[in-house]
């Protein structure tokens, strides 16, 4: 049986946590930053977890995650 292929776009966006969750970056940090306040931009730096309802579809894209 050959190895399964990972979705390359998804592999660059998601990482696994030690507890088995999936980590993601927050959106909205690339442009139009002057209208966003300092507190909001600071919170966008932090990573977030993928919601459990979306985990199944991401694990399908990344079989070795």
VOBA-1610 file (N, C-alpha, C; in pm, whole numbers, padded with zeros to 5 digits, always signed):
BEGIN
Unk+00085-00119+00000Unk+00000+00000+00000Unk+00089+00125+00000Unk+00070+00216-00094Unk+00152+00338-00095Unk+00110+00434+00016Unk+00201+00526+00043Unk+00170+00627+00143Unk+00058+00718+00094Unk-00023+00766+00190Unk-00129+00860+00154Unk-00069+00999+00141Unk-00131+01082+00057Unk-00082+01218+00038Unk-00156+01314+00131Unk-00078+01403+00191Unk-00136+01511+00271Unk-00174+01625+00180Unk-00277+01699+00217Unk-00311+01821+00145Unk-00207+01926+00185Unk-00129+01973+00087Unk-00015+02059+00118Unk-00057+02195+00174Unk-00169+02247+00127Unk-00217+02374+00179Unk-00258+02362+00325Unk-00324+02252+00359Unk-00369+02229+00496Unk-00251+02202+00589Unk-00147+02134+00538Unk-00033+02101+00623Unk+00045+02225+00663Unk+00036+02332+00583Unk+00103+02457+00617Unk+00021+02541+00715Unk-00107+02514+00726Unk-00196+02595+00809Unk-00226+02535+00946Unk-00214+02404+00961Unk-00254+02337+01085Unk-00141+02256+01144Unk-00136+02252+01279Unk-00039+02172+01353Unk-00115+02097+01463Unk-00060+01984+01503Unk-00122+01907+01610Unk-00070+01954+01745Unk-00155+01950+01847Unk-00113+01981+01983Unk-00080+01851+02054Unk-00017+01862+02169Unk+00020+01743+02245Unk-00100+01665+02295Unk-00209+01736+02322Unk-00330+01672+02375Unk-00417+01613+02263Unk-00377+01632+02138Unk-00453+01574+02028Unk-00543+01670+01955Unk-00540+01797+01992Unk-00619+01897+01921Unk-00548+01944+01795Unk-00610+02035+01723Unk-00549+02092+01604Unk-00540+02244+01623Unk-00419+02295+01605Unk-00391+02436+01625Unk-00400+02510+01492Unk-00449+02633+01495Unk-00459+02716+01375Unk-00423+02860+01409Unk-00392+02938+01305Unk-00367+03081+01323Unk-00499+03156+01306Unk-00508+03271+01367Unk-00629+03353+01354Unk-00622+03434+01225Unk-00738+03464+01168Unk-00743+03540+01044Unk-00754+03689+01073Unk-00723+03772+00974Unk-00742+03915+00987Unk-00618+03991+01029Unk-00499+03937+01007Unk-00376+04001+01052Unk-00286+04040+00934Unk-00337+04038+00811Unk-00250+04064+00696Unk-00257+04208+00644Unk-00373+04268+00642Unk-00383+04406+00591Unk-00503+04476+00653Unk-00517+04606+00623Unk-00617+04695+00683Unk-00604+04692+00837Unk-00482+04713+00883Unk-00455+04704+01026Unk-00470+04839+01098Unk-00477+04948+01022Unk-00486+05080+01086Unk-00621+05100+01154Unk-00726+05037+01101Unk-00858+05054+01160Unk-00882+04962+01280Unk-00794+04865+01299Unk-00809+04773+01412Unk-00730+04825+01532Unk-00788+04816+01651Unk-00719+04868+01767Unk-00609+04774+01814Unk-00522+04828+01899Unk-00402+04758+01943Unk-00435+04626+02013Unk-00538+04628+02095Unk-00577+04508+02169Unk-00621+04395+02075Unk-00696+04432+01972Unk-00744+04333+01876Unk-00629+04271+01796Unk-00534+04354+01753Unk-00418+04305+01677Unk-00330+04215+01764Unk-00319+04250+01892Unk-00240+04170+01985Unk-00302+04032+02007Unk-00434+04027+02012Unk-00501+03898+02031Unk-00496+03812+01905Unk-00482+03877+01789Unk-00471+03802+01663Unk-00337+03731+01648Unk-00236+03773+01726Unk-00106+03706+01722Unk-00113+03564+01777Unk-00201+03544+01874Unk-00209+03415+01941Unk-00272+03310+01851Unk-00238+03186+01874Unk-00299+03077+01798Unk-00429+03034+01864Unk-00511+02964+01788Unk-00639+02916+01839Unk-00654+02769+01802Unk-00751+02704+01863Unk-00779+02564+01831Unk-00892+02556+01731Unk-00885+02456+01645Unk-00992+02430+01549Unk-01112+02378+01626Unk-01230+02420+01590Unk-01352+02376+01656Unk-01373+02227+01630Unk-01429+02158+01727Unk-01444+02012+01717Unk-01532+01969+01600Unk-01621+02058+01554Unk-01706+02022+01441Unk-01629+02021+01309Unk-01515+02090+01303Unk-01433+02094+01182Unk-01314+01999+01185Unk-01288+01938+01300Unk-01170+01853+01315Unk-01171+01733+01221Unk-01286+01672+01201Unk-01294+01553+01117Unk-01252+01581+00974Unk-01296+01693+00918Unk-01262+01727+00781Unk-01114+01761+00766Unk-01054+01821+00868Unk-00911+01854+00862Unk-00827+01728+00877Unk-00870+01637+00961Unk-00796+01510+00976Unk-00803+01427+00848Unk-00908+01444+00770Unk-00916+01377+00641Unk-00814+01435+00542Unk-00791+01566+00550Unk-00692+01631+00465Unk-00549+01597+00508Unk-00530+01572+00637Unk-00397+01546+00692Unk-00397+01409+00762Unk-00378+01302+00687Unk-00389+01168+00747Unk-00284+01136+00852Unk-00168+01203+00849Unk-00063+01172+00944Unk-00050+01277+01055Unk-00154+01358+01075Unk-00153+01461+01179Unk-00177+01400+01315
//
